[in-house]
Amino acid sequence: MKDARDPDPARRYKLLAYNRATESNGLYLFVSPDGLTWKPHSDKALLEGLADCHTLMGWDANIHRYVAYVRPDKAVRTIARTTSEDLIQWTPWQSVLEPDEDDPPNTQFYGMSVYHDRGVYYGLLWVYHPNSLMIDVQLTFSRDGIAWQRVGRRHPILSYGLPNQFDSHWALAMQPILIGDELKVYYLASNRPHPVVYPNEAFPSLKAVPPKTEQTWLKDRVGSTGLATTLRDRFISLDADRQPGEFTTKPFVLEGSQLRLNCDAKRGDIKVEVQDAEGRPFPGFIAGLTNRINGDSVRQEVSWRGKHELASLKGRTVKLRFQLHYARLYSFEVLP
């Protein structure tokens, strides 16, 4: 990460690196003036008792601390979180995400890249499937970076590729880079299965690791970097096809005056109705008055017979009722 908070130009860039060549496996801090030439902060691990996958989210302005997501050195892989004021002294790690009974048997979490966007946290969770030795990426969501929800019905948002491709078995997604309306997600890829670590992942034994000579696929395994792209907020959507669908939001206080949708309705239509807390539509904002929405846009403006402004409802408790037909709705936002 580029650390603008450090006044020392020789420490402008920082990285956390895992080292298993010492007596205690753990994370070490390295610093650099240019991101090219690095030196260790010290020869002592800053965090111990961890395994070899971690991600550095960076500075979290909400809590005024640096945040990293790490993997405890346990038989079953899980996600933990630690914070620091200076990248040197770190809090004891706190477990934040573990597989549960809704996951397939033996599921483990290899790591998770986290980024903050417009008030909430998104996690790109690396889900390891020991039965197939493959890794895909699922979406998680949090409002505080600690309590996480699995979303999108736990379907992969980034999966391994087709057979014989560079990413046919692994996809470990990094933090997205936002350029305009597009998210660029670089990811670590592998063209061969993950090594077998235990004879039976359900009953692991740290002393029983098959040698690599017995895992013939490892001799020609190649790691690569892939690039996946998507539009902002378009990881998951609410969809309706030939059968129309609708939903109504929870009540919220309207603090803006313009409603915009991130949607794809080029084959159909979306209508929006503004209701009071009891579900009664406000005059002039009923669904049937919605000017037709039939495009594909990350910022589709909603209007009702030419009326764009919601200023007359500002400060009121409202609900939004959406009606979709051959359309996908990714998100909506109320602008000033």
Secondary structure, DSSP 8 states (H G I E B T S, - for coil): -B-TT-S-GGGSEEEEEEE-SSSS-EEEEEEESSSSS-EES-SS-SEESEEEEEEEEEEETTTTEEEEEEEESSSS--EEEEEESSSSSB---EEEE---TTS-TT-EEEEEEEEEETTEEEEEEEEEETTTTEEEEEEEEESSSSSEEE-GGG--SB---STTSTTSSEEEE---EEETTEEEEEEEEESS-----SS-TTS--TT----GGG-GGGGG--EEEEEEEEETT-S--EEE-SS-EEEE---EE---SEEEEEEE-TTSEEEEEEEETTS-B-TT--GGGB--B-SEEEEEE--BTTB---GGGTTSEEEEEEEEESEEEEEEEEE-
